[in-house]
Amino acid sequence: MGTSGIKAVQEFFFSNSFDRHNSPSPPTQDEGGAGGLSGQLGGLASLAGISLGGGGANQTAMAKAVLQSRAFLAGFIHRHNLPIPLMATEAWDMENGKWVINREVYNPETGEWLTNEQGESLKPTDWDMVKIFKGGYLSLTNDEETGMVTLNIKSQSPPVAKEWAEKLVHDINEHMREQDVKEAEARIAYLEGKLQETNIAGMQQVFYQLIESETRTVMLANAQDEYIFKTVDPAVVPQEKSEPKRALIAIVATMLGGMLGVFIVFILAFIRSGNKENKSV
């Protein structure tokens, strides 16, 4: 069973935006040896009419795909009560450590979403929330050389950015663990049924080996806290701003302002010279 490293990085933006970068680290492959065992028994599994599933690389690729899927993210948003922070806030109150609610969208006293001028509810759909979350909050990058996955979360709140990054890593590990355990237990039940149907000693030995392999998969899955992604550099509350880059903005604005000013001066000079020529004529 392969285990990949993941860097949990987070950003937040308010008046400033902060970013924390972590150093990549190569993933640990075939942790626990389950991937190798599955490969050795793959031929036997084919004879029995089942598949033991892919190795660590396939699991990691699947986990990254699931992490960005609509179904997983919608479940994550509802499970951790994120609709209001995502869709009904204006800012983060740094002094009091709480969200500033947009009262034109949501009423915190009644717990109700308001309506627009057409009378339509402003309550966001799963489609809306996942689109906002993927487009403005979540980014996932992969280092092809090291296999390192970088999870990046943006939020108006520094502690919330850290919290969401940690919860995403935890939830994807738990999701993949539960899925693999469920599939392994289903295969065990199937193999035990086939074992009862045959009296051939050779086939019985095959089924016993496959059952042992699947039992090992369940055992290793339940024994590891970080099942697919191992956190190399845990998320922390960022303290260095990443955006807006005010110095760069000021420099660019000054340059553009100067260029615009020079351009206006040339235009005015051209117009005045034209007027003088007309008067002289």
FINUPA-187148 format. One line per 10 residues: for each residue x, y, z of N, C-alpha, C. Coordinates in Angstrom, 2 decimals. Layout:
FINUPA-187148
X,Y,Z,X,Y,Z,X,Y,Z | ...
***
This chain:
FINUPA-187148
0.86,-1.19,0.00,0.00,0.00,0.00,0.88,1.23,0.00 | 0.73,2.07,-1.00,1.56,3.25,-1.09,1.05,4.37,-0.22 | 1.98,5.13,0.31,1.62,6.30,1.10,2.33,7.50,0.51 | 1.61,8.52,0.15,2.21,9.71,-0.43,2.28,10.82,0.58 | 3.30,11.66,0.44,3.41,12.82,1.31,2.49,13.92,0.83 | 2.00,14.69,1.74,1.18,15.85,1.36,1.57,17.03,2.22 | 1.72,18.17,1.60,2.01,19.40,2.33,0.71,20.16,2.48 | 0.37,20.46,3.68,-0.84,21.24,3.92,-0.43,22.69,4.07 | -0.73,23.48,3.06,-0.37,24.90,3.05,-1.66,25.69,3.08 | -1.65,26.84,3.67,-2.85,27.63,3.70,-2.52,29.11,3.53
-3.46,29.84,2.96,-3.33,31.28,2.81,-4.59,31.90,3.39 | -4.50,33.17,3.71,-5.74,33.88,4.00,-5.61,35.29,3.47 | -6.70,35.88,3.18,-6.65,37.26,2.74,-7.69,38.08,3.47 | -7.31,39.25,3.86,-8.21,40.19,4.52,-7.80,41.53,3.92 | -7.19,42.41,4.71,-6.56,43.56,4.11,-5.28,43.09,3.43 | -4.60,42.14,4.07,-3.42,41.52,3.49,-3.74,40.05,3.22 | -2.91,39.42,2.41,-3.02,37.98,2.19,-1.70,37.35,2.57 | -1.75,36.21,3.24,-0.55,35.58,3.75,-0.41,34.18,3.16 | 0.81,33.76,2.97,1.07,32.45,2.37,2.23,31.81,3.12 | 2.11,30.49,3.32,3.20,29.76,3.94,3.61,28.64,3.00
4.89,28.58,2.65,5.40,27.55,1.76,6.17,26.51,2.57 | 6.04,25.26,2.19,6.71,24.17,2.88,7.70,23.48,1.95 | 8.73,22.90,2.53,9.72,22.18,1.73,9.18,20.81,1.35 | 9.31,20.41,0.08,8.80,19.11,-0.35,9.63,17.96,0.21 | 8.99,16.83,0.33,9.67,15.63,0.79,9.15,14.44,0.00 | 10.02,13.52,-0.41,9.57,12.38,-1.21,8.58,11.53,-0.45 | 7.60,10.95,-1.14,6.63,10.08,-0.50,7.24,8.74,-0.13 | 6.66,8.10,0.86,7.07,6.76,1.25,6.22,5.76,0.50 | 6.82,4.86,-0.24,6.09,3.92,-1.05,5.99,2.57,-0.36 | 4.83,1.89,-0.64,4.61,0.52,-0.19,4.75,0.37,1.31
4.24,1.34,2.05,4.30,1.25,3.51,3.44,0.10,3.99 | 4.03,-0.78,4.78,3.32,-1.93,5.31,3.39,-3.13,4.41 | 3.83,-2.95,3.13,4.01,-4.09,2.26,2.76,-4.63,1.62 | 1.63,-4.00,1.80,0.40,-4.52,1.24,0.39,-4.45,-0.28 | 1.01,-3.40,-0.85,1.05,-3.27,-2.30,1.79,-4.42,-2.95 | 2.94,-4.82,-2.36,3.69,-5.94,-2.90,2.94,-7.24,-2.80 | 2.27,-7.45,-1.68,1.50,-8.68,-1.49,0.36,-8.76,-2.49 | -0.29,-7.64,-2.75,-1.38,-7.63,-3.72,-0.86,-8.00,-5.10 | 0.35,-7.51,-5.44,0.91,-7.85,-6.74,1.22,-9.33,-6.86 | 1.75,-9.92,-5.79,2.08,-11.34,-5.81,0.84,-12.21,-5.97
-0.28,-11.76,-5.40,-1.50,-12.57,-5.42,-2.45,-12.17,-6.54 | -2.00,-11.23,-7.38,-2.89,-10.78,-8.45,-3.33,-11.89,-9.37 | -2.39,-12.79,-9.72,-2.75,-13.91,-10.59,-3.75,-14.84,-9.95 | -3.56,-15.11,-8.66,-4.50,-15.98,-7.94,-5.88,-15.32,-7.87 | -5.89,-14.01,-7.68,-7.17,-13.31,-7.61,-7.91,-13.40,-8.94 | -7.16,-13.35,-10.04,-7.80,-13.47,-11.35,-8.44,-14.83,-11.53 | -7.76,-15.86,-11.03,-8.33,-17.21,-11.10,-9.63,-17.29,-10.31 | -9.69,-16.55,-9.20,-10.88,-16.59,-8.35,-11.98,-15.67,-8.86 | -11.65,-14.86,-9.87,-12.67,-14.00,-10.45,-12.84,-12.68,-9.74 | -11.80,-12.19,-9.02,-11.88,-10.90,-8.33,-10.64,-10.09,-8.63
-10.69,-8.84,-8.27,-9.55,-7.94,-8.41,-9.15,-7.42,-7.05 | -7.84,-7.41,-6.80,-7.35,-6.90,-5.52,-7.16,-5.39,-5.54 | -7.43,-4.75,-6.66,-7.29,-3.30,-6.73,-5.88,-2.90,-7.09 | -5.69,-1.59,-7.29,-4.40,-1.07,-7.71,-3.43,-0.92,-6.57 | -2.20,-0.55,-6.93,-1.18,-0.35,-5.93,-1.22,1.04,-5.35 | -0.09,1.41,-4.68,-0.05,2.70,-4.02,-0.20,3.88,-4.95 | 0.45,3.77,-6.16,0.37,4.88,-7.11,-1.07,5.11,-7.56 | -1.77,4.03,-7.84,-3.16,4.15,-8.26,-4.02,4.72,-7.14 | -3.76,4.30,-5.91,-4.52,4.82,-4.77,-4.31,6.31,-4.60 | -3.07,6.76,-4.77,-2.77,8.18,-4.62,-3.46,9.00,-5.71
-3.40,8.51,-6.95,-4.07,9.22,-8.04,-5.57,9.28,-7.82 | -6.14,8.18,-7.35,-7.57,8.15,-7.08,-7.92,9.11,-5.95 | -7.10,9.15,-4.90,-7.36,10.03,-3.77,-7.33,11.49,-4.19 | -6.40,11.86,-5.07,-6.33,13.24,-5.54,-7.56,13.59,-6.38 | -8.02,12.63,-7.18,-9.22,12.86,-7.98,-10.45,13.00,-7.09 | -10.55,12.14,-6.09,-11.69,12.20,-5.17,-11.68,13.51,-4.39 | -10.50,13.95,-3.98,-10.36,15.18,-3.19,-10.91,16.39,-3.93 | -10.86,16.37,-5.25,-11.34,17.49,-6.04,-12.71,17.23,-6.66 | -13.31,16.10,-6.31,-14.61,15.75,-6.90,-15.74,16.54,-6.25 | -16.81,16.72,-7.01,-17.95,17.48,-6.52,-18.62,16.79,-5.34
-18.76,15.47,-5.42,-19.44,14.75,-4.35,-18.68,14.85,-3.03 | -17.36,14.66,-3.09,-16.56,14.72,-1.86,-16.58,16.12,-1.26 | -16.39,17.15,-2.10,-16.33,18.52,-1.58,-17.67,18.98,-1.05 | -18.77,18.57,-1.70,-20.09,18.93,-1.18,-20.30,18.30,0.19 | -19.90,17.04,0.33,-20.00,16.39,1.63,-19.13,17.06,2.67 | -17.92,17.47,2.28,-17.01,18.15,3.20,-17.61,19.47,3.68 | -18.20,20.22,2.76,-18.78,21.53,3.10,-19.93,21.37,4.09 | -20.80,20.41,3.85,-21.94,20.20,4.76,-21.50,19.58,6.08 | -20.56,18.67,6.02,-20.11,17.98,7.23,-19.50,18.95,8.23 | -18.83,19.97,7.74,-18.15,20.92,8.63,-18.85,22.28,8.68
-20.10,22.34,8.23,-20.92,23.56,8.34,-20.24,24.78,7.71 | -19.85,24.64,6.45,-19.14,25.72,5.77,-19.99,26.60,4.85 | -21.28,26.31,4.63,-22.04,27.17,3.71,-22.00,28.65,4.09 | -22.15,28.97,5.38,-22.16,30.38,5.79,-20.79,31.02,5.63 | -19.69,30.41,6.14,-18.37,31.02,5.90,-18.04,31.19,4.42 | -18.51,30.26,3.60,-18.20,30.33,2.17,-19.03,31.38,1.44 | -20.31,31.46,1.78,-21.25,32.18,0.93,-21.91,33.39,1.59 | -21.74,33.58,2.88,-22.50,34.65,3.55,-21.65,35.50,4.49 | -20.38,35.67,4.15,-19.52,36.50,4.99,-18.92,37.64,4.17 | -18.63,38.73,4.86,-18.00,39.88,4.23,-16.52,39.96,4.57
-16.18,39.56,5.78,-14.80,39.69,6.23,-14.62,38.85,7.50 | -13.39,38.85,7.99,-13.06,38.19,9.24,-12.68,39.24,10.27 | -13.37,39.23,11.40,-13.09,40.17,12.48,-11.86,39.68,13.24 | -10.71,40.28,12.94,-9.45,39.84,13.53,-9.43,40.03,15.04 | -10.03,41.13,15.51,-10.00,41.44,16.94,-10.82,40.46,17.75 | -12.02,40.13,17.27,-12.92,39.25,18.01,-12.87,37.80,17.55 | -12.15,37.55,16.48,-11.99,36.19,16.00,-13.29,35.56,15.54 | -14.07,36.27,14.74,-15.32,35.72,14.24,-15.64,36.32,12.87 | -16.58,35.66,12.19,-16.97,36.11,10.86,-17.86,37.36,10.94 | -17.71,38.23,9.94,-18.63,39.35,9.76,-19.65,38.90,8.71
-20.89,38.71,9.14,-21.92,38.15,8.28,-22.48,39.20,7.33 | -22.69,38.82,6.10,-23.37,39.67,5.12,-24.87,39.55,5.35 | -25.45,40.53,5.99,-26.86,40.46,6.39,-27.82,40.67,5.22 | -27.28,40.98,4.06,-28.13,41.04,2.88,-28.32,39.66,2.25 | -27.56,38.70,2.75,-27.63,37.34,2.24,-28.19,36.38,3.28 | -27.77,36.56,4.54,-28.11,35.60,5.59,-28.45,36.34,6.88 | -29.48,35.87,7.58,-29.88,36.44,8.86,-29.41,35.53,9.98 | -28.35,35.91,10.72,-27.83,35.03,11.77,-28.78,34.86,12.95 | -29.66,35.84,13.17,-30.60,35.73,14.29,-31.63,34.63,14.04 | -32.15,34.57,12.84,-33.19,33.58,12.52,-32.61,32.32,11.88
-31.34,32.42,11.44,-30.74,31.28,10.77,-31.33,31.03,9.40 | -31.80,32.08,8.74,-32.46,31.92,7.45,-31.69,32.67,6.35 | -31.69,32.08,5.17,-31.14,32.74,3.99,-32.19,33.68,3.43 | -31.78,34.86,3.02,-32.71,35.86,2.53,-33.01,35.65,1.05 | -33.80,36.53,0.49,-34.18,36.42,-0.91,-33.72,37.66,-1.68 | -33.62,37.52,-2.99,-33.23,38.66,-3.81,-34.46,39.46,-4.23 | -34.28,40.43,-5.12,-35.38,41.30,-5.52,-36.48,40.53,-6.26 | -36.12,39.42,-6.87,-37.10,38.62,-7.57,-37.81,37.61,-6.67 | -37.44,37.63,-5.38,-38.05,36.72,-4.43,-37.43,35.33,-4.42 | -36.29,35.17,-5.08,-35.62,33.88,-5.11,-34.69,33.77,-3.91
-34.65,32.57,-3.32,-33.81,32.35,-2.15,-32.34,32.46,-2.50 | -31.57,33.09,-1.62,-30.13,33.22,-1.80,-29.37,32.04,-1.20 | -30.10,31.05,-0.70,-29.44,29.87,-0.16,-28.67,29.17,-1.27 | -27.37,28.95,-1.09,-26.55,28.39,-2.17,-26.82,26.90,-2.37 | -26.69,26.45,-3.60,-26.79,25.03,-3.91,-25.42,24.38,-3.75 | -25.39,23.06,-3.75,-24.11,22.36,-3.69,-23.23,22.75,-4.86 | -23.85,22.92,-6.03,-23.10,23.34,-7.21,-22.41,24.67,-6.97 | -23.15,25.64,-6.42,-22.60,26.97,-6.16,-21.42,26.89,-5.19 | -21.61,26.15,-4.09,-20.60,26.11,-3.04,-19.33,25.41,-3.50 | -19.48,24.30,-4.22,-18.30,23.58,-4.71,-17.55,24.43,-5.73
-18.29,25.13,-6.58,-17.65,26.00,-7.57,-16.84,27.10,-6.89 | -17.42,27.72,-5.88,-16.72,28.77,-5.14,-15.52,28.19,-4.39 | -15.70,27.05,-3.76,-14.63,26.45,-2.97,-13.44,26.06,-3.85 | -13.72,25.43,-4.99,-12.64,25.01,-5.88,-11.99,26.20,-6.58 | -12.80,27.21,-6.91,-12.27,28.33,-7.66,-11.54,29.37,-6.81 | -11.97,29.54,-5.55,-11.41,30.61,-4.74,-10.70,30.20,-3.47 | -10.83,28.94,-3.07,-10.27,28.53,-1.78,-9.27,27.38,-1.89 | -9.56,26.40,-2.73,-8.75,25.18,-2.78,-7.89,25.13,-4.02 | -6.63,24.77,-3.82,-5.77,24.44,-4.96,-4.90,23.25,-4.57 | -4.67,22.39,-5.55,-3.90,21.17,-5.32,-2.86,21.07,-6.42
-1.59,21.01,-6.03,-0.51,20.91,-7.01,0.32,19.68,-6.72 | 0.97,19.18,-7.77,1.74,17.95,-7.65,3.14,18.17,-8.21 | 4.16,17.79,-7.45,5.54,17.85,-7.89,5.85,16.54,-8.60 | 6.05,16.59,-9.92,6.26,15.37,-10.69,7.55,14.66,-10.30 | 8.56,15.41,-9.87,9.85,14.80,-9.53,9.79,14.05,-8.21 | 9.16,14.64,-7.21,9.14,14.04,-5.88,7.85,13.29,-5.57 | 6.78,13.58,-6.35,5.50,12.98,-6.03,4.77,13.69,-4.91 | 5.34,14.81,-4.45,4.75,15.53,-3.35,3.49,16.27,-3.79 | 2.45,16.18,-2.99,1.20,16.88,-3.24,1.12,18.08,-2.31 | 0.82,19.25,-2.85,0.69,20.45,-2.03,-0.77,20.88,-2.02
-1.33,20.89,-0.83,-2.70,21.34,-0.64,-2.68,22.78,-0.14 | -3.36,23.66,-0.85,-3.35,25.07,-0.51,-4.78,25.54,-0.26 | -5.01,26.21,0.86,-6.33,26.72,1.22,-6.25,28.22,1.45 | -7.16,28.96,0.84,-7.28,30.39,1.08,-8.54,30.64,1.89 | -8.48,31.60,2.77,-9.65,32.00,3.53,-9.46,33.41,4.04 | -10.55,34.08,4.37,-10.46,35.40,4.99,-9.91,35.30,6.41 | -9.90,34.11,6.97,-9.47,33.93,8.35,-8.22,33.06,8.42 | -7.15,33.52,9.07,-5.94,32.69,9.21,-6.21,31.36,9.93 | -6.86,31.36,11.12,-7.08,30.07,11.80,-8.02,29.15,11.03 | -8.97,29.72,10.31,-9.89,28.89,9.52,-9.16,28.25,8.35
-8.23,28.98,7.73,-7.44,28.41,6.64,-6.68,27.17,7.13 | -6.07,27.28,8.29,-5.34,26.15,8.88,-6.29,25.00,9.18 | -7.43,25.32,9.77,-8.40,24.29,10.15,-8.94,23.55,8.93 | -9.27,24.27,7.87,-9.82,23.62,6.68,-8.77,22.72,6.02 | -7.52,23.18,5.99,-6.46,22.37,5.39,-6.31,21.05,6.14 | -6.30,21.13,7.46,-6.16,19.91,8.27,-7.35,18.98,8.09 | -8.54,19.55,8.05,-9.74,18.72,7.92,-9.83,18.06,6.55 | -9.39,18.75,5.52,-9.40,18.16,4.18,-8.49,16.93,4.12 | -7.28,17.06,4.66,-6.35,15.94,4.66,-6.93,14.78,5.48 | -7.48,15.10,6.64,-8.07,14.05,7.50,-9.23,13.37,6.80
-10.10,14.16,6.18,-11.31,13.60,5.59,-11.02,12.74,4.37 | -10.05,13.15,3.54,-9.74,12.33,2.37,-9.10,11.02,2.79 | -8.26,11.06,3.83,-7.68,9.82,4.34,-8.77,8.88,4.88 | -9.71,9.43,5.64,-10.79,8.61,6.20,-11.71,8.08,5.10 | -11.98,8.91,4.11,-12.84,8.48,3.00,-12.23,7.31,2.25 | -10.94,7.42,1.93,-10.28,6.35,1.19,-10.12,5.10,2.04 | -9.89,5.29,3.35,-9.79,4.14,4.25,-11.11,3.38,4.30 | -12.20,4.10,4.53,-13.51,3.46,4.62,-13.87,2.74,3.32 | -13.53,3.38,2.20,-13.85,2.78,0.90,-13.06,1.49,0.70 | -11.76,1.51,1.01,-10.93,0.33,0.81,-11.31,-0.80,1.77
-11.63,-0.44,3.02,-12.05,-1.47,3.99,-13.36,-2.11,3.54 | -14.29,-1.28,3.09,-15.58,-1.80,2.63,-15.41,-2.76,1.46 | -14.56,-2.38,0.50,-14.32,-3.24,-0.66,-13.60,-4.52,-0.26 | -12.62,-4.41,0.64,-11.89,-5.60,1.08,-12.81,-6.56,1.82 | -13.68,-6.03,2.67,-14.61,-6.89,3.41,-15.60,-7.57,2.47 | -16.00,-6.86,1.40,-16.89,-7.47,0.41,-16.18,-8.61,-0.31 | -14.89,-8.41,-0.62,-14.13,-9.47,-1.28,-13.92,-10.66,-0.36 | -13.72,-10.39,0.92,-13.56,-11.48,1.89,-14.83,-12.32,1.95 | -15.98,-11.64,2.00,-17.25,-12.36,2.04,-17.43,-13.21,0.78 | -17.04,-12.66,-0.36,-17.15,-13.40,-1.63,-16.25,-14.62,-1.61
-15.00,-14.42,-1.17,-14.04,-15.52,-1.14,-14.46,-16.63,-0.17 | -14.99,-16.24,0.95,-15.45,-17.24,1.92,-16.60,-18.06,1.35 | -17.45,-17.39,0.56,-18.53,-18.12,-0.09,-17.99,-19.11,-1.10 | -17.02,-18.68,-1.91,-16.42,-19.57,-2.89,-15.67,-20.72,-2.23 | -15.07,-20.43,-1.08,-14.34,-21.46,-0.35,-15.27,-22.60,0.07 | -16.48,-22.24,0.44,-17.45,-23.26,0.86,-17.96,-24.09,-0.32 | -17.82,-23.55,-1.52,-18.37,-24.22,-2.70,-17.43,-25.24,-3.33 | -16.14,-25.22,-2.95,-15.17,-26.11,-3.60,-14.56,-27.09,-2.61 | -14.28,-28.29,-3.12,-13.60,-29.32,-2.33,-12.20,-29.58,-2.85 | -11.79,-28.82,-3.85,-10.47,-29.00,-4.44,-9.44,-28.33,-3.53
-8.47,-29.11,-3.08,-7.50,-28.61,-2.11,-6.71,-27.43,-2.66 | -6.33,-27.51,-3.94,-5.55,-26.42,-4.54,-6.30,-25.11,-4.55 | -7.59,-25.16,-4.92,-8.40,-23.96,-4.95,-8.67,-23.42,-3.54 | -8.83,-24.33,-2.61,-9.04,-23.91,-1.22,-7.82,-23.13,-0.72 | -6.61,-23.61,-1.10,-5.39,-22.91,-0.69,-5.34,-21.51,-1.30 | -5.77,-21.40,-2.58,-5.81,-20.10,-3.24,-6.74,-19.15,-2.49 | -7.92,-19.65,-2.14,-8.89,-18.81,-1.44,-8.38,-18.39,-0.07 | -7.70,-19.30,0.63,-7.15,-18.95,1.95,-6.11,-17.84,1.83 | -5.27,-17.92,0.79,-4.24,-16.90,0.60,-4.87,-15.54,0.28 | -5.89,-15.57,-0.57,-6.56,-14.32,-0.93,-7.29,-13.72,0.27
-7.93,-14.56,1.05,-8.62,-14.07,2.26,-7.60,-13.46,3.21 | -6.45,-14.10,3.33,-5.39,-13.57,4.20,-4.92,-12.20,3.71 | -4.78,-12.07,2.36,-4.35,-10.80,1.79,-5.37,-9.69,2.07 | -6.65,-10.00,1.88,-7.69,-9.00,2.11,-7.81,-8.65,3.59 | -7.62,-9.63,4.45,-7.65,-9.38,5.89,-6.50,-8.47,6.29 | -5.36,-8.67,5.64,-4.20,-7.82,5.91,-4.48,-6.39,5.46 | -5.17,-6.24,4.33,-5.53,-4.91,3.84,-6.39,-4.18,4.87 | -7.40,-4.87,5.41,-8.28,-4.27,6.41,-7.49,-3.90,7.66 | -6.61,-4.80,8.08,-5.82,-4.56,9.30,-4.91,-3.34,9.14 | -4.21,-3.25,8.01,-3.29,-2.14,7.80,-4.05,-0.82,7.64
-5.20,-0.88,6.98,-5.99,0.34,6.80,-6.44,0.90,8.14 | -6.86,0.04,9.03,-7.35,0.48,10.34,-6.21,0.85,11.29 | -5.00,0.41,10.98,-3.87,0.65,11.88,-3.18,1.97,11.60 | -3.40,2.57,10.42,-2.69,3.78,10.03,-3.57,5.01,10.22 | -3.07,5.99,10.95,-3.80,7.24,11.12,-3.89,8.00,9.80 | -2.78,8.05,9.07,-2.74,8.72,7.78,-2.65,7.65,6.70 | -3.79,7.35,6.11,-3.90,6.16,5.27,-3.29,6.34,3.89 | -3.67,7.38,3.17,-3.15,7.62,1.83,-2.11,8.73,1.83 | -2.48,9.88,2.38,-1.59,11.03,2.42,-0.96,11.16,3.79 | 0.34,11.21,3.82,1.07,11.45,5.07,1.48,12.92,5.09
1.11,13.62,6.14,1.43,15.04,6.25,2.91,15.22,6.57 | 3.62,15.85,5.65,5.04,16.09,5.84,5.26,17.39,6.61 | 4.51,18.42,6.23,4.63,19.73,6.89,3.24,20.19,7.26 | 2.85,20.06,8.52,1.47,20.37,8.93,1.12,21.83,8.68 | -0.18,22.06,8.52,-0.68,23.42,8.33,-0.49,24.23,9.59 | -0.10,25.49,9.43,0.01,26.43,10.55,-0.67,27.73,10.15 | -0.99,28.55,11.13,-1.58,29.85,10.83,-0.51,30.73,10.18 | -0.74,31.19,8.94,0.27,31.98,8.23,0.47,33.35,8.86 | 1.69,33.84,8.77,2.00,35.15,9.35,2.66,36.09,8.35 | 3.09,35.58,7.21,3.71,36.42,6.20,2.70,36.69,5.09
2.51,37.94,4.76,1.51,38.27,3.74,2.02,37.90,2.34 | 1.10,37.42,1.51,1.44,37.09,0.13,0.71,37.99,-0.85 | -0.39,38.56,-0.43,-1.13,39.47,-1.29,-2.03,40.34,-0.45 | -2.36,41.53,-0.89,-1.80,42.16,-2.09,-0.37,42.63,-1.86 | 0.46,42.61,-2.91,1.84,43.08,-2.81,1.84,44.59,-3.02 | 1.70,45.28,-1.91,1.47,46.72,-1.99,2.66,47.46,-2.59 | 3.87,47.04,-2.27,5.04,47.73,-2.81,5.07,47.63,-4.32 | 4.80,46.42,-4.83,4.79,46.22,-6.28,3.65,47.00,-6.92 | 2.49,46.97,-6.26,1.34,47.72,-6.79,1.64,49.21,-6.83 | 2.28,49.72,-5.78,2.61,51.14,-5.73,3.59,51.51,-6.84
4.59,50.66,-7.06,5.59,50.93,-8.10,4.94,50.93,-9.48 | 4.14,49.89,-9.74,3.48,49.79,-11.04,2.51,50.96,-11.25 | 1.75,51.31,-10.19,0.80,52.40,-10.30,1.53,53.72,-10.57 | 2.68,53.92,-9.89,3.45,55.14,-10.10,3.97,55.22,-11.53 | 4.47,54.07,-12.04,4.99,54.04,-13.40,3.88,54.32,-14.41 | 2.74,53.65,-14.22,1.63,53.86,-15.13,1.11,55.30,-15.06 | 1.05,55.82,-13.82,0.61,57.20,-13.65,1.54,58.18,-14.35 | 2.86,57.92,-14.20,3.83,58.79,-14.86,3.72,58.73,-16.37 | 3.59,57.49,-16.90,3.46,57.33,-18.35,2.20,58.01,-18.86 | 1.10,57.85,-18.09,-0.15,58.49,-18.49,-0.01,60.01,-18.47
0.67,60.51,-17.42,0.87,61.95,-17.32,1.67,62.50,-18.49 | 2.76,61.79,-18.85,3.58,62.22,-19.99,2.77,62.20,-21.27 | 1.97,61.14,-21.42,1.14,61.01,-22.63,0.14,62.18,-22.72 | -0.47,62.53,-21.59,-1.43,63.64,-21.58,-0.73,64.96,-21.92 | 0.49,65.15,-21.38,1.25,66.38,-21.67,1.52,66.49,-23.17 | 1.94,65.36,-23.79,2.21,65.38,-25.24,0.94,65.69,-26.03 | -0.18,65.11,-25.61,-1.44,65.35,-26.30,-1.82,66.83,-26.21 | -1.72,67.39,-24.98,-2.06,68.80,-24.80,-1.13,69.71,-25.60 | 0.16,69.36,-25.60,1.12,70.17,-26.37,0.81,70.11,-27.86 | 0.43,68.93,-28.32,0.09,68.76,-29.73,-1.14,69.59,-30.09
-2.15,69.56,-29.20,-3.38,70.32,-29.46,-3.09,71.81,-29.47 | -2.28,72.28,-28.52,-1.97,73.70,-28.45,-1.18,74.17,-29.67 | -0.24,73.33,-30.09,0.54,73.70,-31.27,-0.35,73.78,-32.50 | -1.32,72.89,-32.57,-2.27,72.91,-33.69,-3.12,74.16,-33.67 | -3.53,74.56,-32.47,-4.35,75.77,-32.34,-3.56,77.01,-32.75 | -2.27,77.06,-32.37,-1.43,78.21,-32.72,-1.26,78.32,-34.24 | -1.05,77.17,-34.88,-0.89,77.17,-36.33,-2.15,77.67,-37.02 | -3.30,77.27,-36.50,-4.56,77.70,-37.08,-4.75,79.21,-36.94 | -4.36,79.73,-35.77,-4.50,81.17,-35.55,-3.57,81.97,-36.45 | -2.34,81.44,-36.63,-1.38,82.16,-37.47,-1.82,82.18,-38.92
-2.49,81.14,-39.38,-2.99,81.09,-40.73,-4.15,82.07,-40.90
***
